[in-house]
Each structure stands twice: as C-alpha cells, then as structure tokens.
Amino acid sequence: MRHTWTWTFDLPPDELWPVLADTNRFNEALGLPPYTLEETPLANGTVLRRGQARVAGFLLEWEEKPYEWISGRHFRQSRVFTKGPFRRFGPVFDIEPDGNGGSRVTYALEWEPLSLVGRLFGARLAAQAGEAVGKRVVEAVDFAHGDHAPNRMTPFVLPEPKLPDGARERAAAMAREMDRGPYGNELGARFAELVLHGMATDLSRLRPKALASNLGVPVRVATEACLAGVRVGLLGMKWDLLCPNCRGTKVSVATLAELPHGAHCPSCNIDYDRDFERNVELTFAPAPTVRPLPGGRFCLSGPMETQHVAVQVLLAAGERRDVTVDLPPGSYRLRTLHPNGFVDIDYQSGAFPGLRITGSGVQVLDAADRENAPGGVTFVNDAGFELAALIEDRKWARETLTAPEVISLQAFRDLFAEATLRPGDDAGVSQVALLFTDLRGSTALYERVGDATAYNLVREHFTLLAAIVRDHDGAVVKTIGDAVMASFTDPARAVRAALAMQAGIAASASAGGGLVLKVGVHAGPSVVVTLNDRLDYFGSTVNMAARLQGQSVGGDIVLSHAVADDPAVREIVADVPQRHETVMLKGFAAPVGFVRLLTSQESSQPV
C-alpha cells in the first residue's frame, strides 16, 4: 500500500536536498525516539541489523535494510518488522527540477500490514505520519529560503528540551567566562544558546568547520571557541576514530593518550587502522551538567549520514539494475557494504563505469555490459545473496577537523598543553610546514642596551611572533632561548606568517627595537611524538627547517624548494625579490638548494 504527497517549490533540487534528505533531523523533529541497532555479522560478510523502539504506544522490532539513494534526487528505505502493526514500512522521496528553476518534490509512505491494527488502521496511521512529515517539509523549505530568525541554525523549531536544574544559569556563567578568555571570540552567548536550544542531532557531534559555516565565522575562530567552551565546562571534546568505509564514529575517547591504533566497525564488518591525519577527528558535545543528550541516533543510515556516498542501491541476488546518474568528474570508489574488495576509478566524462559483484569481489563492467545503460550506471549482483552496492567520493569530508589541524592550533596548545600521546606512541603526518626563527646578535643586544631593556624587547618579540602565528592558523610548538619553532598545516600560511613577522620586526626596529630576525621554512612528512611532556615533531623535516633558519642572515626568509615550489606560495612571493642558492648542510649528504626572500635591504647583500 502507498500514500503519496507532492509539492512544488521555487528552489532548485541542490538547495533542497541537504534539508529534505536529512532523515536524522527529520525523525527528531517528528518526535521519534532515538535508537540503536544490534549488528550481527553473517557468514557471507554482510551484517544483520535489528532495532527496537516504542512509537505511538507500539513496541516495534525490525530488521533495518540499508537505505537506497541517488544523491540530490532520490532515497527510499524499508524496515522489515517482526513486531508492530506493519510487516514493512518506509519512505520514498523523489526530487526533480520542474523546468522553471524550482523543484517538484514527492514523498510517499509504503506499508504492508502485519497485525489486525495494521490492516484496520494502516491507511489512517500512514496518513497521519505523512501529514506530520509534510508540515516539517514546508518548515525545512522555509529555512532553506532564509525565512527564519538570523541566529537560527537548524531547519526545525522544537519544544524546549528538559534540562537539569540550574543548567541555564550555569551556561550563562560559562559563556561569560568564555568571553573573558583569549579564545572565546565573543561567541559565548551564541554557544550557550546552541547548547540549550539546539537539536540533539546536531549537538551529539559538533564539528567546528560546519559550525563555522553556520555561525558565519572563520574555522579557526569557531574551533578556538569550541576549545574555550571545553575549558570552561560548557562542552566536552571527543577524539573520534572514523571507519574508512562508512566514515562513522566507532571509537570515541576523551584524550589523545587514549586513542587506540585501530578499531572494528560492526556496521561494515571490518577492522581498520588509525591514520592520524585522515580518520582521527576532534568533535565536541554539550557537557551533561548543562544539556544531557539521549543515547543513540534518530536515523542511523540515511543519505546525509554518509554524504560521501553518491549512489547506494540494494540488490537482490541475481539482480541487474540500471541507475541514471549525473556525477561530476573526480575520484570514486565502487564497492559494497560487505568487506569484499573495491575498485577505484578516476572519472572524467562519458559513460560512468558499471559494477559487477561476485562471490570473489568487485569488478568494473566492460563496455559491452554497459551498452544498455546510456547516461547511467549498471549494477549487477552475482554474489548469490542480497547486498548493497555503492559509488562513493574518495575525498574525505571537508568538515572533518583532523588531529594534525588541531595540534597546529595555538589555542589547543595553550589550553590543553597536557594533551599528549601516551608514552611510546607516535603518529605520522604526510605534511607539516615548520617555521623556525632566531634573533641575530641577541648577545650583543644585551650588551648594547642593557639586560632589562633587552629582556623586554625579546619578550615583546615573542608576543608579536605568537600573535602572528595564531593569526595564520598555526601554533608555537616551543621556544628555545631566543628561537621559536612553529607549525602550520599549510605551507602558504607559514610563508604569510614569515612575511608578517619580518614586517612586524622591521616596524619595531624603526621604533627603536633594534631586533633582527632570522627565519627558515620547510614542509614535509614528520612524526608527532611526546617530548618533554608536550606534543612535538621529530624527523628530517624538523632538522631541515632548523638548518635553513641557520642560513638566514637576518631580515630575510629562507624557503626550502618544497615550500617555494608550492603553487600558492609562488603566488604569494611573486613580487618579493629572491635569490636561489645551494649549500651543504650538516646532517645532509647532498647539497641543498633553497630560495632566499630578500625582504630587507640588508638581506639583499651577498652572503
């Protein structure tokens, strides 16, 4: 049986899909309870998912089938019930352009009665559910239109949550404390409002990059405020170890020291390793003393839960299905939900490769098999059992705040200096940009102006450099005497910081400071370790950066070729006078080439 609702809206499908396909938020807005699934691995590698919940007075037990969807166009889901009024029940959603710049949206509920109640009242129950969904659809579209209060961050307005006694007062005090600190960024009140009134769906995994977009602030500003929120007790932070398949959180720990080297994903039935810069993510959630959240999720497998999956289809044994898609050029992976191999492709244009699943793995369909599906993708299931096949984008989500990004933020090092890896643990990163500085002739400076004056000048220089590092999304790793070591995730930011440092020191020198700064920058792979009770970097990249700083004569900036050849860096320094040089460096067998940026008249003199 089926009940259908249809609307026409004046927004295109790509603007409606993110709000209308967010089944997790929709289910919370509809008042459905959160739930968890019991996941049982089967002999063929698939996973049986069983759920239980009480809805509208009915105790429901069901097998949860994987959602099917084509991103931006369609989704459907079916649950097979063993207890409750229905044998099967699930939504079908379609969105298509209406030819006038808008969209035609169709929402249907399909059901099959299981009990007498389902037979007698199934149509009425489905109609009531559909009408409730329809009201929320209109509300979500209004939100996409911008028809809402300026500070509202979610499509739905929900009843006030039940809070612990004194929660509002505590949140207000914590917000004020946030704003008094250097990293609250005057976001305390907005954070408190979000924690007290936001949807549980959003609060269970606050991701700073998404939060920055919603708040209209830079990512660093939102991230710093999250860290400040943890420090005052408004938020808690979690280090999540993400599954490389579903990219869901399978392990969450409170500290870096607790991070395991690997985990098991019961949803994908695979074991996987820790990749520090790829699948270790920092997220946040409200402190339970302010806003306790229910356990579980309101939808565990909808299209917005795995946004990297562009297409997912559920195929019966022996089924062949042609699916019309319009995928942009990019790197994709063809695989199934059970652990039996995958195929990576780089797609440019033309017919998208099809997918054949057999008992031994995944294969790309040859051209002859794809002739009957022009403009689409053919899926063939020859594995002998039902399974879900999918096409996923191989790029990781832009909203993931990875561990290397976090430890290269000044706020994290200042607020959580005790956050280290456990003894003996280390983590590799494929690239970090390291900037070293030192003062030229600091001993002579002390003799020239006196200890007290020189000390104040050096201290002011540290303050200046630290502020510049923070402004360029970096972190001061440590200071050694008059020297500074700073880290950045991006070479371009490191170079911009270096230029700002020389400009700042030059300005202080013209005001009577008399300081001359030496700077070297290099980027490459490194190992994150715990040294002297702090997170530090170890390896040849560190050694090279330090040696290049030693080649600086003062007032200049020495860049390794790894940094100078970066396209973004080339654009930044295009108008800066520079000189290419080669030198033998201690600890390196071959001569090392570098680029000297001549940022002052003094540095332009021959070395």
C-alpha positions as CSV (number, residue, x, y, z in Angstrom):
1,M,0.0,0.0,0.0
2,R,1.1,3.5,-0.7
3,H,0.2,7.1,0.2
4,T,1.7,10.0,-1.7
5,W,2.2,13.7,-1.2
6,T,3.5,16.1,-3.8
7,W,4.7,19.7,-3.5
8,T,6.3,22.3,-5.9
9,F,8.9,24.7,-4.5
10,D,10.7,27.6,-6.2
11,L,14.2,26.4,-5.1
12,P,16.4,24.0,-7.2
13,P,17.0,20.4,-6.1
14,D,20.6,21.0,-4.9
15,E,19.4,23.6,-2.4
16,L,16.5,21.4,-1.1
17,W,18.3,18.1,-0.9
18,P,20.5,18.9,2.2
19,V,17.5,19.8,4.3
20,L,14.9,17.4,2.9
21,A,17.2,14.3,2.9
22,D,18.4,14.8,6.4
23,T,16.4,11.9,7.9
24,N,18.2,12.2,11.3
25,R,16.9,15.7,11.8
26,F,13.5,14.9,10.4
27,N,13.0,12.0,12.7
28,E,13.9,14.1,15.7
29,A,11.6,16.9,14.6
30,L,8.8,14.3,14.2
31,G,9.2,13.3,17.8
32,L,10.5,9.8,17.0
33,P,12.8,8.3,19.7
34,P,16.5,7.7,19.2
35,Y,17.5,4.1,18.8
36,T,20.5,1.8,18.4
37,L,20.9,-1.3,16.3
38,E,22.1,-4.8,17.2
39,E,24.6,-5.6,14.5
40,T,25.3,-9.3,13.8
41,P,28.0,-10.3,11.3
42,L,26.8,-13.1,8.9
43,A,28.9,-15.8,7.3
44,N,28.7,-14.2,3.9
45,G,30.3,-10.9,5.2
46,T,27.1,-8.9,5.4
47,V,25.6,-7.5,8.6
48,L,22.2,-8.2,10.0
49,R,20.9,-5.0,11.8
50,R,18.0,-5.3,14.2
51,G,16.3,-2.4,16.0
52,Q,13.7,-1.9,18.7
53,A,11.8,1.2,19.8
54,R,8.4,2.2,21.1
55,V,6.5,4.6,18.9
56,A,2.9,5.9,19.5
57,G,2.3,3.2,22.0
58,F,3.5,0.3,19.8
59,L,6.5,-1.8,20.6
60,L,8.4,-2.2,17.3
61,E,11.0,-4.7,16.4
62,W,12.5,-4.8,13.0
63,E,15.4,-5.6,10.6
64,E,16.8,-2.4,9.2
65,K,17.6,-2.6,5.5
66,P,20.2,-0.3,4.0
67,Y,18.8,3.0,2.6
68,E,18.9,3.4,-1.2
69,W,19.6,6.8,-2.7
70,I,20.9,8.8,-5.6
71,S,22.4,12.0,-4.1
72,G,20.3,15.0,-4.9
73,R,17.4,13.1,-6.4
74,H,16.0,10.1,-4.6
75,F,16.0,8.0,-1.4
76,R,14.0,5.1,0.0
77,Q,14.2,2.9,3.0
78,S,12.3,-0.2,4.2
79,R,12.1,-1.8,7.5
80,V,11.0,-5.5,7.9
81,F,9.1,-5.7,11.2
82,T,8.7,-8.8,13.4
83,K,6.6,-6.9,16.0
84,G,4.2,-3.9,15.5
85,P,1.3,-3.1,13.2
86,F,3.2,-3.3,9.9
87,R,5.3,-6.0,8.2
88,R,7.0,-3.4,6.1
89,F,7.0,0.4,6.4
90,G,9.2,3.0,4.8
91,P,9.5,6.3,3.0
92,V,10.2,7.0,-0.7
93,F,11.4,10.5,-1.6
94,D,12.0,12.0,-5.0
95,I,13.0,15.5,-6.1
96,E,13.3,16.7,-9.7
97,P,13.6,20.0,-11.5
98,D,10.3,21.5,-12.5
99,G,11.7,23.2,-15.6
100,N,11.2,26.7,-14.1
101,G,14.2,26.8,-11.8
102,G,12.2,25.1,-9.0
103,S,11.6,21.6,-7.8
104,R,8.8,19.0,-7.7
105,V,9.1,17.0,-4.5
106,T,7.3,13.7,-4.0
107,Y,7.1,11.9,-0.6
108,A,5.4,8.6,-0.2
109,L,4.9,6.1,2.6
110,E,4.7,2.4,1.6
111,W,3.5,-0.2,4.0
112,E,2.3,-3.8,4.4
113,P,0.1,-4.7,7.4
114,L,1.4,-7.3,9.9
115,S,-1.4,-7.2,12.5
116,L,-5.1,-6.5,12.7
117,V,-4.3,-3.0,13.8
118,G,-2.2,-2.5,10.7
119,R,-5.0,-3.8,8.4
120,L,-7.7,-1.7,10.1
121,F,-5.9,1.5,10.7
122,G,-2.8,1.3,8.4
123,A,-4.0,4.0,6.0
124,R,-5.0,6.3,8.8
125,L,-1.7,5.9,10.6
126,A,0.3,6.4,7.4
127,A,-1.8,9.5,6.5
128,Q,-1.2,11.0,10.0
129,A,2.6,10.3,9.7
130,G,2.7,11.8,6.2
131,E,0.8,14.9,7.2
132,A,3.3,15.4,10.1
133,V,6.2,15.0,7.6
134,G,4.5,17.4,5.2
135,K,4.5,20.2,7.9
136,R,8.1,19.6,8.5
137,V,8.9,19.6,4.8
138,V,7.4,23.1,4.5
139,E,9.3,24.3,7.6
140,A,12.6,22.9,6.1
141,V,12.0,24.6,2.8
142,D,11.2,27.9,4.5
143,F,14.5,27.6,6.3
144,A,16.3,26.9,3.0
145,H,14.7,30.1,1.7
146,G,16.1,32.1,4.6
147,D,12.7,32.7,6.2
148,H,13.9,32.4,9.8
149,A,15.5,34.3,12.6
150,P,19.1,35.4,11.9
151,N,20.6,33.2,14.7
152,R,18.6,30.1,13.9
153,M,20.9,27.3,12.8
154,T,18.6,24.3,12.2
155,P,15.5,23.8,9.9
156,F,13.1,22.9,12.7
157,V,11.8,24.6,15.8
158,L,11.3,22.1,18.6
159,P,9.8,22.2,22.1
160,E,12.2,23.3,24.8
161,P,14.4,20.3,25.9
162,K,14.2,19.1,29.5
163,L,17.3,20.5,31.2
164,P,19.0,19.8,34.6
165,D,18.2,22.2,37.4
166,G,20.4,25.3,37.1
167,A,21.5,24.5,33.6
168,R,20.6,27.9,32.1
169,E,22.4,29.7,34.9
170,R,25.5,27.5,34.5
171,A,25.5,28.0,30.8
172,A,25.2,31.8,31.1
173,A,28.1,31.9,33.6
174,M,30.3,29.7,31.4
175,A,29.5,31.9,28.3
176,R,30.7,34.9,30.2
177,E,33.9,33.1,31.3
178,M,34.5,32.1,27.6
179,D,34.3,35.7,26.5
180,R,36.7,36.8,29.2
181,G,39.4,34.4,27.8
182,P,41.6,35.0,24.8
183,Y,39.9,32.3,22.7
184,G,36.2,32.8,23.3
185,N,36.0,35.2,20.4
186,E,32.8,36.7,21.8
187,L,30.9,33.6,20.9
188,G,30.0,32.6,24.4
189,A,26.3,33.6,24.3
190,R,25.8,32.0,20.9
191,F,27.4,28.8,22.1
192,A,25.2,28.8,25.2
193,E,22.1,29.3,23.1
194,L,23.1,26.5,20.8
195,V,23.7,24.1,23.7
196,L,20.5,24.9,25.5
197,H,18.1,25.0,22.5
198,G,19.8,23.1,19.6
199,M,18.6,19.8,18.2
200,A,20.1,16.8,19.8
201,T,21.0,15.6,16.3
202,D,23.4,18.5,15.8
203,L,24.7,18.6,19.3
204,S,25.8,15.0,19.6
205,R,28.7,15.7,17.2
206,L,29.6,19.4,17.0
207,R,32.0,19.7,14.1
208,P,33.8,23.1,14.2
209,K,34.1,23.5,10.4
210,A,30.3,23.0,10.0
211,L,29.7,25.2,13.0
212,A,31.9,28.0,11.5
213,S,29.8,28.0,8.3
214,N,26.5,28.2,10.3
215,L,27.9,31.0,12.5
216,G,29.4,32.9,9.6
217,V,32.9,33.0,11.2
218,P,36.3,31.6,10.2
219,V,37.1,28.0,11.0
220,R,39.8,29.0,13.4
221,V,37.5,31.3,15.3
222,A,34.9,28.6,15.7
223,T,37.5,26.0,16.7
224,E,39.1,28.2,19.3
225,A,35.6,28.9,20.8
226,C,34.9,25.2,21.0
227,L,38.2,24.6,22.8
228,A,37.4,27.5,25.1
229,G,34.0,26.0,25.7
230,V,35.6,22.8,26.9
231,R,38.0,24.7,29.2
232,V,35.1,26.4,31.0
233,G,32.9,23.3,31.2
234,L,30.2,24.1,28.6
235,L,31.4,21.4,26.2
236,G,33.2,18.2,26.2
237,M,35.6,17.1,23.5
238,K,36.0,13.7,21.8
239,W,38.7,12.2,19.6
240,D,36.8,10.0,17.2
241,L,38.4,7.2,15.2
242,L,36.4,7.1,12.0
243,C,35.8,4.0,9.9
244,P,37.4,4.5,6.4
245,N,34.3,2.9,4.8
246,C,31.2,4.4,6.4
247,R,33.3,7.2,8.0
248,G,31.2,6.8,11.1
249,T,32.5,7.1,14.7
250,K,33.2,3.7,16.0
251,V,35.6,4.7,18.9
252,S,35.4,7.9,20.9
253,V,37.9,8.8,23.6
254,A,38.3,11.9,25.8
255,T,42.1,12.3,25.3
256,L,44.8,11.7,22.7
257,A,46.5,9.4,25.1
258,E,43.6,7.0,24.9
259,L,43.5,6.7,21.1
260,P,43.9,3.1,20.0
261,H,45.9,2.1,17.0
262,G,42.9,0.5,15.4
263,A,39.3,-0.5,15.8
264,H,36.5,-2.7,14.4
265,C,33.5,-1.3,12.6
266,P,30.5,-3.6,13.2
267,S,28.4,-1.8,10.6
268,C,30.9,-2.6,7.9
269,N,32.3,-5.7,9.5
270,I,35.9,-4.7,9.0
271,D,39.0,-4.0,11.2
272,Y,40.8,-0.8,10.4
273,D,43.9,1.1,11.4
274,R,44.4,4.6,12.9
275,D,45.5,7.2,10.3
276,F,46.3,10.2,12.4
277,E,45.7,12.8,9.6
278,R,42.8,11.0,7.9
279,N,40.5,9.3,10.3
280,V,41.2,10.9,13.7
281,E,38.7,13.7,14.2
282,L,38.1,16.1,17.0
283,T,34.4,16.8,17.8
284,F,32.5,18.3,20.7
285,A,29.3,17.8,22.6
286,P,27.5,19.6,25.4
287,A,28.6,18.9,29.0
288,P,25.9,16.6,30.6
289,T,25.6,19.1,33.5
290,V,24.2,21.6,31.0
291,R,22.5,19.5,28.3
292,P,22.4,15.7,28.6
293,L,21.7,14.1,25.3
294,P,19.8,10.8,24.7
295,G,21.7,7.8,23.6
296,G,21.6,6.5,20.0
297,R,20.6,8.4,16.8
298,F,17.2,9.2,15.3
299,C,18.3,7.7,12.0
300,L,21.4,5.6,11.6
301,S,21.8,5.1,7.8
302,G,20.2,7.9,5.9
303,P,21.9,9.7,2.9
304,M,23.2,12.6,5.0
305,E,24.8,10.3,7.4
306,T,27.3,9.2,4.7
307,Q,27.5,12.2,2.5
308,H,30.5,10.9,0.6
309,V,28.3,8.1,-0.9
310,A,26.8,9.4,-4.1
311,V,24.7,6.3,-5.0
312,Q,23.6,3.3,-3.0
313,V,21.4,0.6,-4.2
314,L,20.1,-2.6,-2.5
315,L,20.3,-5.5,-4.9
316,A,18.6,-8.9,-4.6
317,A,20.7,-12.0,-5.6
318,G,21.0,-12.1,-9.3
319,E,19.5,-8.6,-9.8
320,R,20.7,-6.2,-12.5
321,R,19.7,-2.6,-12.3
322,D,20.4,0.5,-14.4
323,V,20.5,3.8,-12.5
324,T,20.6,7.1,-14.2
325,V,23.2,9.4,-12.5
326,D,25.0,12.6,-13.3
327,L,28.3,12.6,-11.5
328,P,30.9,15.3,-11.8
329,P,34.5,14.4,-12.7
330,G,36.5,13.1,-9.8
331,S,38.0,10.1,-8.0
332,Y,35.4,7.5,-7.0
333,R,35.3,4.1,-5.3
334,L,33.0,1.3,-6.3
335,R,32.3,-1.2,-3.5
336,T,29.7,-3.0,-1.5
337,L,28.6,-2.7,2.2
338,H,30.2,-6.1,2.9
339,P,34.0,-6.4,3.1
340,N,34.8,-8.0,-0.3
341,G,37.1,-5.6,-2.2
342,F,36.6,-2.4,-4.1
343,V,37.6,-0.7,-7.4
344,D,39.0,2.9,-7.5
345,I,38.4,4.9,-10.7
346,D,39.2,8.4,-11.9
347,Y,36.2,9.6,-13.9
348,Q,36.5,12.4,-16.4
349,S,33.5,12.3,-18.7
350,G,31.3,10.0,-20.7
351,A,29.7,6.8,-19.5
352,F,30.3,6.0,-15.9
353,P,31.7,2.5,-15.3
354,G,29.3,-0.1,-14.1
355,L,29.8,-2.5,-11.2
356,R,29.5,-6.3,-11.0
357,I,29.7,-8.0,-7.6
358,T,30.6,-11.7,-7.5
359,G,31.4,-14.1,-4.6
360,S,35.1,-13.2,-5.1
361,G,34.9,-9.5,-5.2
362,V,34.0,-6.3,-7.2
363,Q,34.6,-5.8,-10.9
364,V,34.1,-3.0,-13.3
365,L,31.7,-3.9,-16.1
366,D,33.2,-4.0,-19.6
367,A,31.8,-1.8,-22.4
368,A,29.5,-4.5,-23.8
369,D,27.7,-4.9,-20.5
370,R,27.2,-1.1,-20.3
371,E,25.7,-0.5,-23.7
372,N,22.1,-0.9,-22.5
373,A,22.5,1.9,-19.9
374,P,23.5,5.1,-21.7
375,G,23.9,8.0,-19.3
376,G,23.7,5.8,-16.3
377,V,25.3,3.1,-14.2
378,T,24.6,-0.6,-14.4
379,F,24.8,-2.6,-11.1
380,V,24.9,-6.4,-11.3
381,N,24.7,-8.7,-8.3
382,D,26.2,-12.1,-9.0
383,A,27.2,-12.8,-5.4
384,G,24.3,-15.1,-4.6
385,F,22.8,-13.1,-1.7
386,E,21.3,-9.6,-1.2
387,L,23.7,-6.8,-0.7
388,A,24.1,-3.0,-1.1
389,A,26.4,-1.6,-3.8
390,L,27.6,1.9,-3.9
391,I,29.6,4.7,-5.5
392,E,31.5,6.9,-3.1
393,D,33.6,10.0,-3.4
394,R,37.1,9.2,-2.3
395,K,37.8,12.7,-1.0
396,W,37.3,12.9,2.8
397,A,34.7,15.3,4.1
398,R,35.8,18.9,4.2
399,E,34.1,19.3,7.6
400,T,36.4,16.9,9.3
401,L,38.8,18.6,11.8
402,T,41.7,16.3,11.8
403,A,44.2,15.7,14.5
404,P,47.2,17.4,12.7
405,E,45.0,20.5,12.2
406,V,44.1,20.6,15.9
407,I,47.7,20.2,17.2
408,S,48.8,23.1,14.9
409,L,46.4,25.5,16.5
410,Q,47.8,27.9,19.2
411,A,44.6,27.6,21.2
412,F,44.9,23.9,21.6
413,R,48.5,24.1,22.8
414,D,47.7,26.9,25.1
415,L,44.5,25.5,26.7
416,F,45.5,21.8,26.6
417,A,49.2,21.8,27.0
418,E,48.9,18.5,28.9
419,A,47.2,16.8,25.9
420,T,49.9,14.3,24.6
421,L,50.1,10.9,23.1
422,R,50.7,8.1,25.5
423,P,54.4,7.2,26.3
424,G,56.0,5.3,23.4
425,D,53.2,6.2,21.0
426,D,53.7,8.3,17.8
427,A,51.8,9.3,14.8
428,G,52.9,10.1,11.3
429,V,51.7,13.1,9.2
430,S,52.4,13.3,5.5
431,Q,53.0,17.1,5.6
432,V,53.6,19.8,8.2
433,A,55.0,23.2,7.5
434,L,57.6,24.2,10.1
435,L,58.9,27.7,10.7
436,F,62.0,28.4,12.8
437,T,63.1,31.8,13.9
438,D,66.0,33.2,15.9
439,L,67.3,36.6,16.8
440,R,70.6,37.7,15.2
441,G,73.1,39.1,17.6
442,S,71.0,38.9,20.8
443,T,74.1,38.7,23.0
444,A,75.3,42.0,21.5
445,L,71.9,43.5,22.1
446,Y,72.0,42.8,25.8
447,E,75.5,44.4,26.0
448,R,74.3,47.4,23.9
449,V,71.1,48.4,25.6
450,G,71.3,46.6,29.0
451,D,69.8,43.5,30.4
452,A,66.4,44.9,31.4
453,T,65.7,46.7,28.1
454,A,66.9,43.8,26.1
455,Y,64.8,41.4,28.1
456,N,61.7,43.5,27.5
457,L,62.5,43.7,23.7
458,V,62.9,39.9,23.4
459,R,59.7,39.3,25.4
460,E,57.8,41.7,23.2
461,H,59.2,39.9,20.1
462,F,57.9,36.6,21.4
463,T,54.5,38.1,21.9
464,L,54.5,39.6,18.4
465,L,55.5,36.3,16.8
466,A,53.0,34.3,18.8
467,A,50.2,36.6,17.7
468,I,51.2,36.3,14.1
469,V,51.4,32.5,14.3
470,R,47.9,32.4,15.7
471,D,46.5,34.8,13.1
472,H,47.8,32.5,10.4
473,D,46.2,29.4,11.9
474,G,49.5,28.0,13.3
475,A,50.9,27.1,16.7
476,V,54.1,27.8,18.6
477,V,55.5,24.3,19.3
478,K,58.2,25.5,21.6
479,T,60.8,28.3,22.2
480,I,64.5,27.6,22.7
481,G,66.4,30.6,24.0
482,D,65.5,33.4,21.6
483,A,64.3,30.9,18.9
484,V,60.8,29.9,18.0
485,M,59.5,26.7,16.4
486,A,56.0,27.0,14.9
487,S,53.9,24.5,12.9
488,F,51.3,25.1,10.2
489,T,49.1,22.6,8.2
490,D,49.6,24.7,5.0
491,P,52.9,26.0,3.6
492,A,51.2,29.1,2.3
493,R,50.1,30.1,5.8
494,A,53.6,29.5,7.1
495,V,55.1,31.8,4.4
496,R,52.5,34.5,5.0
497,A,53.3,34.3,8.7
498,A,57.0,34.6,8.0
499,L,56.4,37.8,5.8
500,A,54.3,39.3,8.6
501,M,57.0,38.5,11.1
502,Q,59.7,40.3,9.2
503,A,57.3,43.3,8.6
504,G,56.5,43.4,12.3
505,I,60.1,43.2,13.5
506,A,61.1,45.9,10.9
507,A,58.4,48.1,12.3
508,S,59.6,47.6,15.9
509,A,63.2,48.2,14.8
510,S,62.3,51.5,13.2
511,A,60.7,52.4,16.6
512,G,64.0,51.7,18.3
513,G,63.8,48.0,18.9
514,G,66.9,47.1,17.1
515,L,66.0,43.4,16.6
516,V,66.9,41.4,13.5
517,L,65.0,38.2,12.8
518,K,66.3,35.1,11.0
519,V,63.6,32.8,9.5
520,G,63.6,29.5,7.8
521,V,60.6,27.5,6.5
522,H,60.4,23.9,5.3
523,A,57.5,21.4,4.8
524,G,57.4,17.7,4.6
525,P,56.4,14.5,6.4
526,S,57.1,14.2,10.1
527,V,56.3,12.2,13.2
528,V,54.3,13.5,16.1
529,V,55.7,12.5,19.4
530,T,55.6,13.5,23.1
531,L,58.8,15.2,24.1
532,N,59.2,17.0,27.5
533,D,55.5,16.5,28.2
534,R,54.3,18.3,25.1
535,L,53.4,17.4,21.5
536,D,56.4,17.9,19.3
537,Y,57.7,16.9,15.8
538,F,60.6,14.6,15.0
539,G,62.5,13.7,11.9
540,S,64.4,15.1,8.9
541,T,61.8,17.7,8.1
542,V,62.4,19.3,11.5
543,N,66.2,19.1,11.0
544,M,65.9,20.7,7.6
545,A,63.8,23.6,8.8
546,A,66.2,24.3,11.6
547,R,69.2,24.2,9.3
548,L,67.6,26.6,6.8
549,Q,66.9,29.1,9.6
550,G,70.6,28.9,10.2
551,Q,71.2,30.0,6.6
552,S,69.3,33.2,7.2
553,V,71.4,36.3,7.6
554,G,68.6,38.3,9.3
555,G,65.8,40.4,7.7
556,D,65.3,37.7,5.1
557,I,63.3,34.4,4.8
558,V,64.9,31.1,3.7
559,L,62.5,28.7,2.0
560,S,63.2,25.1,1.0
561,H,62.2,24.2,-2.5
562,A,59.4,22.0,-1.1
563,V,57.9,25.3,0.2
564,A,58.9,27.7,-2.6
565,D,57.6,25.4,-5.3
566,D,54.1,25.2,-3.8
567,P,51.7,26.9,-6.2
568,A,50.1,29.0,-3.5
569,V,53.5,30.1,-2.2
570,R,54.7,31.0,-5.6
571,E,51.8,33.4,-6.0
572,I,52.4,34.9,-2.5
573,V,56.1,35.7,-3.1
574,A,55.9,36.5,-6.8
575,D,56.7,40.2,-6.2
576,V,59.3,39.6,-3.4
577,P,62.9,39.8,-4.5
578,Q,64.5,36.4,-4.2
579,R,67.7,34.6,-4.8
580,H,68.3,30.9,-5.4
581,E,71.3,29.4,-3.5
582,T,72.8,26.0,-2.8
583,V,74.7,24.9,0.3
584,M,75.9,21.9,2.2
585,L,74.0,21.5,5.4
586,K,75.1,19.5,8.5
587,G,73.4,16.1,8.6
588,F,72.6,16.0,4.8
589,A,74.8,14.1,2.3
590,A,74.0,16.2,-0.8
591,P,74.0,19.9,-1.4
592,V,70.6,21.5,-0.5
593,G,69.0,24.2,-2.7
594,F,66.8,26.9,-1.2
595,V,65.2,30.3,-2.0
596,R,66.2,33.4,-0.1
597,L,63.4,36.0,0.1
598,L,65.1,39.4,0.3
599,T,62.6,41.2,2.5
600,S,65.1,43.9,3.6
601,Q,67.9,46.0,2.1
602,E,70.4,44.3,4.4
603,S,69.4,40.8,3.4
604,S,70.0,41.6,-0.3
605,Q,73.7,41.9,0.2
606,P,75.8,38.9,-0.9
607,V,76.3,36.2,1.8
